[in-house]
Amino acid sequence: MVVYRKKLMKTLSFADQMEARNPQLAAEFAVDIYANLRSEEIRLKVSPSYLQEVQNPKEIKDTSRAFLVEWSSTFTASSASCRKPST
């Protein structure tokens, strides 16, 4: 068990090594989880021309869509910072 743990610690990043002490974080599976996420990200990547393929010309333009996304992320961040922590 000790040999396995030493080999495992060599494969983990520093952050995962620190989390390895907490069994609820399942740090020993981090390498497999990240590999799976990377492969799924490649497999499920949206094509760069997706909006042109599915969008009608009368719908929101790309620049307007970008503005709305930026505004909504800013609004979400500012509203999250205004919330009081629950006691």
Buried (B, 14 or more C-beta within 10 A) or exposed (E): EEEEEEEBEEEBEEEBBEBBEEEEEEBBEBBEEEEEEEEEEEEEEEEEEEBEEEEEEEEEEEEEEEEEEEEEEEEEEEEEEEEEEEE
